[in-house]
Amino acid sequence: MSTQRQTVSSPARQAQRFAHYCELSISYEGASHDIPVRAPDISTRGMFINTAKRFPEGAVLRICFRLSRTHVLIAARGEVRYCLPGVGIGVEFIGLPEEAQQAIEKEAGGE
């Protein structure tokens, strides 16, 4: 995955998103296997994850990824907010620790 910074901003978004992380893995909470994914963007509130796997709205996932510039490992839980069949899922973080949120903000700001 390229480490070139890309930011995505939209008036409908509550937080700026950027594509600057790697080593993403997710698993359905309660399941024992990882799900293959590609992830185009992230914010302090959540992320969109490209995956062909369908998830119902409200499904809770375990998400793990590494920020590509600072190499900070983020482990979080996320709730599926919407699903675009065959494209991917929009996930909102649940209880993201303050230190993880600050690391994402720092990565996005290029500090």
Secondary structure by P-SEA (a helix, b strand, c coil): ccccbbbbbcccccbbbbccccbbbbbcccccbbbbbccccccccbbbbbccccccccbbbbbbbbcccccbbbbbcccccccccccbbbbbbccccaaaaaaaaaaaacc
